[in-house]
Amino acid sequence: MEDILFDTALIDEIGSKRSTIRVLEYYLGDSPKFLQDFEKLLADKDLSNFILKAHKLKGSLGMLKADLLVSLINQMETSATNEKNFDELQDLLATLKDKLHILDGQLIQEIKKIKASL
């Protein structure tokens, strides 16, 4: 069993269970787009826009208290500042994809759990 990669405590403070569900569903809707954008930006070697996009995802993951993933994105941002680190950046993106896939599954389960408690 994978460790839980998120904590909804911050979102829960903002509002109701329904609000938490909306935030989680919103994130889930955006997650695949981030990965597509990352792949395209790396293929184009557009590292400055890669950093901007990574920063946006980091903000979303921060809201989910996904600290492991935030740390991984920090590493990616650092690697993206130097084109010499391109191979490392690609490896980090592969790791991020794997972790986001796990996170997405965990969030889907959390949404089901919250809905069952309504």
C-alpha positions as CSV (number, residue, x, y, z in Angstrom):
1,M,0.0,0.0,0.0
2,E,1.3,3.4,-1.0
3,D,1.7,6.2,1.6
4,I,-1.1,8.8,1.3
5,L,0.4,11.7,-0.7
6,F,-2.0,14.4,0.4
7,D,-4.0,15.9,3.3
8,T,-7.3,17.7,2.8
9,A,-7.0,19.6,6.2
10,L,-6.3,22.9,4.5
11,I,-9.2,22.5,2.1
12,D,-11.5,21.3,4.9
13,E,-10.8,24.5,6.8
14,I,-12.2,26.5,3.9
15,G,-15.6,25.0,3.7
16,S,-17.9,22.0,3.6
17,K,-17.3,18.5,2.4
18,R,-19.0,19.5,-0.8
19,S,-16.4,22.2,-1.2
20,T,-13.6,19.7,-0.6
21,I,-15.1,17.4,-3.3
22,R,-15.2,20.3,-5.8
23,V,-11.5,21.3,-5.1
24,L,-10.4,17.6,-5.5
25,E,-12.4,17.2,-8.7
26,Y,-11.1,20.5,-10.1
27,Y,-7.5,19.3,-9.4
28,L,-8.2,15.9,-11.0
29,G,-9.5,17.6,-14.1
30,D,-6.4,19.7,-14.5
31,S,-3.8,17.0,-13.6
32,P,-3.6,15.4,-17.1
33,K,-3.3,18.7,-18.8
34,F,-0.3,19.6,-16.6
35,L,1.5,16.4,-17.7
36,Q,0.7,17.0,-21.4
37,D,2.0,20.6,-21.1
38,F,5.2,19.4,-19.3
39,E,5.9,16.9,-22.0
40,K,5.4,19.4,-24.8
41,L,7.4,22.1,-23.1
42,L,10.3,19.6,-22.6
43,A,10.1,18.4,-26.2
44,D,10.3,22.1,-27.3
45,K,13.1,22.7,-24.6
46,D,11.0,25.6,-23.4
47,L,12.4,25.6,-19.9
48,S,11.2,29.1,-18.9
49,N,7.6,28.2,-19.5
50,F,8.2,24.8,-18.0
51,I,9.2,26.5,-14.8
52,L,6.1,28.7,-14.9
53,K,3.8,25.7,-15.4
54,A,5.6,23.8,-12.7
55,H,5.1,26.6,-10.3
56,K,1.3,26.6,-10.9
57,L,1.1,22.9,-10.3
58,K,3.2,23.3,-7.1
59,G,0.6,25.8,-5.9
60,S,-2.2,23.3,-6.5
61,L,-0.3,20.5,-4.8
62,G,0.5,22.8,-1.9
63,M,-3.2,23.3,-1.4
64,L,-3.5,19.5,-1.1
65,K,-0.6,19.4,1.3
66,A,1.1,17.0,-1.1
67,D,4.5,17.8,0.3
68,L,6.4,15.0,-1.4
69,L,5.2,16.2,-4.8
70,V,5.9,19.8,-4.0
71,S,9.5,18.9,-3.1
72,L,9.8,17.0,-6.4
73,I,8.6,20.0,-8.3
74,N,11.1,22.2,-6.5
75,Q,13.8,19.8,-7.8
76,M,12.3,20.1,-11.3
77,E,12.3,23.9,-11.1
78,T,15.9,23.9,-10.0
79,S,16.9,21.4,-12.8
80,A,15.1,23.4,-15.4
81,T,17.2,26.5,-14.7
82,N,20.1,24.9,-16.5
83,E,19.8,23.1,-19.8
84,K,22.7,20.8,-18.8
85,N,20.3,19.2,-16.4
86,F,17.9,18.2,-19.1
87,D,18.3,14.4,-18.6
88,E,17.8,14.8,-14.9
89,L,14.7,16.9,-15.6
90,Q,13.3,14.2,-17.8
91,D,13.9,11.6,-15.0
92,L,12.2,13.8,-12.5
93,L,9.2,14.2,-14.8
94,A,8.9,10.4,-15.1
95,T,8.9,10.2,-11.3
96,L,6.3,13.0,-11.1
97,K,4.0,11.2,-13.6
98,D,4.2,8.0,-11.5
99,K,3.5,9.9,-8.2
100,L,0.6,12.0,-9.8
101,H,-1.0,8.8,-11.0
102,I,-0.9,7.4,-7.5
103,L,-2.2,10.8,-6.1
104,D,-5.0,10.8,-8.6
105,G,-6.1,7.3,-7.5
106,Q,-6.0,8.4,-3.9
107,L,-8.0,11.5,-4.5
108,I,-10.7,9.5,-6.3
109,Q,-10.9,7.2,-3.3
110,E,-11.1,10.3,-1.0
111,I,-14.0,11.7,-3.1
112,K,-15.8,8.4,-2.8
113,K,-15.3,8.3,0.9
114,I,-16.5,11.9,1.4
115,K,-19.6,11.3,-0.8
116,A,-20.4,8.2,1.2
117,S,-20.4,10.3,4.3
118,L,-22.8,13.0,3.0
